[in-house]
Amino acid sequence: MSGIFLERRGPVAELRLDNPSRLNAFTPEMLGQLQVHCETLELAAEVRVVLLSATGSRSFCTGADINAWGDLSPGDFARHWVRGGHRIFDRLARLPMPTIAVLSGVTFGGGLELAAACDIRVMAPGATLALPETGVGIVPGWSGTQRLARLLPEPVLKEMALFGRRLTADRALALGFVAEVSPDPLGAAEDIATRMLGTSPRAAEVAKAMIHAAVGEDRAAMIEMLGSGMIAATDDRNEGVAAFRAKRKPDFSGK
């Protein structure tokens, strides 16, 4: 049975796409499962890092299964399929802990957009990236023209989205889109995750939020989260809560 499965190994969690007969293409059920897993991970304080992998070496993900959206009306396609997928991918991008995508084989369309929602990417030497949507009469809809525009140079993104050019692992590495090219991308991602476990969990979370605010990834929420976290550590916050509960006027110290 196809799906997206969540496995935890202590502080490391792995999300695995498993639809090998369709080259791990996304189905509506898989989108729903990704949303549920993201909700779970948002509250999993013990998880320090998330790996996003896929079954088999032929494909990380070929995007959205055309059988899932090919017969949708224009309204349903735009309102539900595109907006729904966009919302779920955004949720992945905004997980508090670092995320690493593990790319083997082909990573096309929505699969590339999914990988772009992770913090870093590790890629197999023979893997390729592409945005083939215009070849079937549509356009990237899950942040391929938005988030990817922050991660790739404009001419390169246009090569892919307008002219159908594929991006090799070596070129993706040279452009900084992937952190590492390895014949064992999952092992390389696990090594990165292990090294990261020696860092401060809260510092990593705040650093990620600061970077997201800088590049425009949910900037408003990131700024308010950072400010709220800072104010929550003050004596004034504790005094305000205590005064409210005691039904008295607060005596703020400015500390």
N, C-alpha and C positions, 0 to 999 in steps of 0.2 A: 504494500500500500504506500503510495507516494505521500510526502509530507515534509515538514520541517521539524526536526527533533532537537530537543534541548538536553544536553548531558552536562553534568557538573562533576568536576574533578577537584575537590577542595576549592581553592580560590579562583580556579580557571573554569569558565563555562564555554561550551562549544555548541553553536547552532549549526546544524547540518542539513543542507538541502538534499532531499532524497526523492528524485523522480527520474532515475537514470534512463528509463525507456523513452522519455521525452527530453533527454539531455538536460535534465533538471529545470525545465521550463516552469514558470510560475502558473499555478492554478488559483482560482478564487479561494479554495480551501487552504492552500499554502499561505496566501496573504493573511487570512484570518489567523492561522497558527503563528505567523511571525508577530502579529499584533499581540496575541496572548503572551508569547514568550517575552516580548519587550516589556509588557506590563509586569511580568514576573521578575525580570532582571532589574527593573527600576527600583524594586523594593528589596532586592537581594544584597544587603550590605556586606555579606561575606564574600561576594564575587568581586574579584579585583580586575579581571580582564576577560573579554569575550572574543573567542575565535569564531569566524564565520566560514564554514567549509562546505564541501559538496561531495556526494558519493561519486566515485569513479574519477578517472583521469582524463576522460574525453571532453568534459564540460564542467565548468563551474555553474553557469546558468546561461541559457540562450534567450532569456527574457520572458515575456508573457506568452503563455500558450495561446496561439492564434485561435484555437478551438474555444477558448474561454471568452474571447471578446469579438470574434469575427462577425457574429450575428447580432450584436447589440445595436440598439438604435443610437443615433448620434447623441441624444440627450443622456441615455444611460451610460454610453461609453465615456462621455466627458464628466458627468456628475459623479458616477459611482466607480467605474473602473480606474479612470485616471486620477481623480481626486482622492479616492480611497487608497490606492497604492501610494500616492504621494504622501498622504498623511502617515501611513505606516512606515514608509522609508524614513520620514522625518523623525519618527519616534526612535528608530534604530540609531540615527545620527546623533540624537540628543541623549542617549544613555549616559549616565554619569561616569561609568568606567570606560577605559580605553577599549577599542575594538580593532581587530585585525582580520582582514579578508584574506583567504587562502585561495589563490586562483590557479587552476590547471585547465588545460584544453582551451575551449572557446568561452569567452565571456562577452556576450552580445546583448545589446539593447537594455532591457530592464535588468539583466544580470550585471551589466557594467554600472548602471545607476545604483544598484544595490551595493556593489563594491565601493562606489564613490561615497556612500553613506557611512562607511567605516573610517576610522581614524588613519590607519595605514593599510597597505596592501603588500602581500608577498606573492610572487608569481613564478610559475615554472618556466624554464627556458623556452619551450616550444609553444607556450600559451599565446593567444592573441585576443585583442580587444577590438570591438566594433560597435557601431551604431547603424544597423541596417534598416531602420524604420522606413526611410523614404522609399526603399525598394519594394515595400508592400503598401505604399500609399498613405502612411501615417507619419507622425513626427515623434521624437522622444517625449514621453509624458510623465516620467517619474523622476524628474530633475536633471535629465540629460542635457538640457540647454541652460540650466541654472547652476546647480551645484558643480557640475563638470566644468562650467565656464570659470569657476574659481580655482580649479585644480589643473587645468590644461591650458596652454596658450591658445588664444582665439584662432589662429590659422590652423593649428592641429585639430581643434574641435570641429572646425568647418571642413577640413579634409575628411573627417570621419562622418559627420552628420550630413554633409551635402554631396560628397563624392564617393562615399562608401569605402574609404581607405581603412585598412586594418592597422592596428598599432601592435608592433611586436614587443616582446618582453624587454629586449635591449633598449629599444627606443623609449618605452614607458619608464624604464629605470633612468635613462639619461634625462628625461623630462621631469623627473622627481615624482611621477605619479605612483610608482611603486617603491617601497623601501628596500627591497631585496629580490634578487632573482636566484632561485635555488632549485636543484633537481628534486629536492624534498621540501616543497613549500610548507607543508603542515609541520614538519619537524623544525623548519626555520622559524615559523610563527610561534611554535611552542617554546623555542629557545628565547625569542624576544619576550614572550610572556613571562618566562621564568626570571629573566633579568629584571623585568619590571616589578616583580614581587618584592624586590628589595627597596622600593621607593615608598614614600608616604602615601597612603590611600587618599587622604583628604587633599594633600598638595596636588596629586595627580588630577583629582576631580576638579579642583579650582583652576589649575593650569589649563585644562581642557575647556572649561567654561570661559576663561579669559580669551583664549585663542578663538573660540567660536564667536564671542562678542566682537573681536577685532575683524573677522572676515565676514560677518553678517549672517552667521548661522543662528537664527532665532535670537538676534541681538537683544531685543527688548527683554525677553525672559531671562537671558544670561545675565544682563546687567542687574535686573531686579533680584535674581538669585544671589549674586555676589554681594550686593548691598544688604540684602536680608540676612545672609549668613554672618556678615560682619556685625550688624546691629544686634543680632541674637546673642552675641558673645559679650555684650556690655552689661554693666551693673544696672544701667537705666532700664534696660529691657526687663530684667528680673524684678526691679522695683515697680515698674509699670504693671506687670502681671500680678504681683503681690497686692498692690494697692487696689486694683480692680476687684480681686477676689475678696479683699477685706472691706470693700465699699468705703474707701478713704481716699483722700487726695494724695497723689504720689509726691515723693520728695526726691526729685532727680538730682544726681550728683555730677552728671556729665562724664562719668567713668564707664 
